[in-house]
């Protein structure tokens, strides 16, 4: 039972954090940034965009692995459905409180807080062996190719998506200084949580 409470809390923390980075527009991680740009290109809601993109990732993961792990797929949808709903819900709250209209330094502060919160959520749900579809795809890519290919894939593909959407929208969303900070900050936060936090609460 404690594991499921941890998973639920992790999904909430991840949603709070990533939605904050999106609303401040001061920089999200590459995949969330690509989702925001797809959302503006297609005219979909955040929930529709996250769920659709996540479904494509789940299918891609199955194709690369060359097997249908129905239990794993159900777990991925078990993450994806509440996450996609909560992301839009929290984003609406942040806009209601007006953090998207604050001065740039305040928005940057909220962006960095959001990144850290999202990374804490990531550390918790990974420790519970319950992953976002992108995390499972990364495991599959590393297994079938190598770690370098996995890193390049997770960097290059979202950048291509952002550029293509940017050409269509004539503006790029959610790519800013926070994106660069997040790339260096994520592993440090996850490692800290694994070493000093999760052992105390699990």
N, C-alpha and C positions, 0 to 999 in steps of 0.2 A: 504493500500500500504506500509506503514511504517513497518508493521509486516512482510511482505514478504522480504523487504530489510534486516531486522534484521535476519530473518531465513537464507537468503543467506549468509550474513556476518558471521553468527554463523557456518554454514557448512564449509565455507572457513577457519575460524580460527581453527576449530576443525581439519580440514585436514592438515593445516600448522603445528599445534602442534604435532599431533600424527605421521605424516610422519617424523618430525624432530627427535622424540624419536626413531623411527625405524632405521633411517639412522645412527645416532650416536651409536646405539647399547649399550647405557648406561642405558637402562631400560625403558620399556613401561609399561602401565597398563596391568593387566592380560589378558583381552580379545584381545587387539591389539597384545600383545606378542604371544598369541596362534595363531593368524592369520598369523603372520610372520613365525612361525614354520611350520604351515600347508603349507604355500606358498613354503617353501624350500623342504618340504617332497614331495609335489605333482608336483613340477616343474611348477606351475602356475604363472601368473603375479599377481601383487598386486591387480589390479582391479578385475581379475577373482576370486581371493581368497576371497576378502572382499564381493563381490556380492554374491558368492555362499554360504559363511558362513552366511551372513545376511539373505538370502532367507530361509535357514534351520531354523534360529532363528524365522523368521516370521511364518513359518509353525508350529514350536513347540509352539509358543505363541497361535496360533489359536487352536491347539489341547488341550492345557491345559485349555484355556478359554472355550472350547467346543462350539465355535461359530465362524462364519466367518464375521468379521466386515470389509466389503469391503472398506468402507471409511478409516478406520484405516490402512488397508493393503496398500492402495494406498498412504497414507501419509508416511508410512514406506519406500515404494519403492521410493517415492519422495525424501526422505533423502538419501537412500542407493545408488541410481544410481550416482548422482553427487559426493557424498562422495567417492565412490570407484574409480571413475575416477580421482578426484582431489588428492587423496592420492598418486596414482602412479605418477601423474604429478609433485607434489611438491617434492616427494622423488627423482625424476630424477633431479630436480633443485638443491636440497641440495647436491647430489653427484657431480653435475657439478661444484658447488662452492667448493667442496672438504672438507665439514665438517666431512665426514666419515674418513678422513685421518689426522685430526688434532691430537694434543697431547691429552692425556686422560682427563686432567683438562678442556681443551677447549670443548671437546665433552660432558663432564658432564655439563658444563655451558649451552651449547646449548640444552642438554636434559632437564634440569630443566626449561629453557625458553620455550621449546616445551610443556612440561607438563602444565605449567601455561597458555599458550596460548590455549591449548586444553580445559582446564577447564573453561576458560572464554567463549569459544564457547559453551560449555555444558550449562553453566548458562543461556546464552542468548536464545538458542533454547528451553530449558526447560521452560523458562518464557513465551515463545510464544506458548507453548503447541504443540510443533513439535519435535518429539523424534526419536532418533536412535532406531532400532529394539531391541537392548539390553535393552534400557531404558523401552520400553513398556513391554518387557518380565519380567523385574524386578517388574513392577507394578502388572502384572498378578500373579507372584509368591507370592508376598506379600499379594495379595487379597485372593488367593486360599489356601495359606499355612500360612506363617507368615514372619515377617521381618528377623528373624534369619535364616530361611531356605533360603530366598532370598539372604542374604549375603553369606552364606556358598556355595550356588549354584554358585554364581558369582566369588567365589574364587577357589573352589575345581575343578569345571569342566575345566576351562582354564588351571589350573595346571596339571591336568591329560592329557590334550591334549598336553601341552608343553613337559611333561615327555615322552609320547609315541612317539612324533615326535623326541625328543632328542635321544631316543634309536635308532631310525631309522637313523637319520642324523649324530649321533655320536658327535653332538654339539648342544647347546641350544642358540637360538637367542633372543635378545630383553629383556632378564631378567637380571637385574643388580641393582645397587644401586638406580637408578631412579624409579624402580618398588616399592621399599619400601618407598621412599620419597613420591611418588605419592599417595600411599594409605592413608597417613596421611595428604597430602596437598590438595587433591581434595575438601573435604567438606569445608575447610577453604576458598579456592578461590571462590567456588560457593556461599557460604554464604556472603562473602565480596561483590561480584558482585550484589547479590540480594539486599543487604542493601544500598550500596553506589553508585552503578553505574547504574543499570537498571532503577531505578526510575527517573534518570535524562535524559535518552535517549528514553524511551518509551512514 
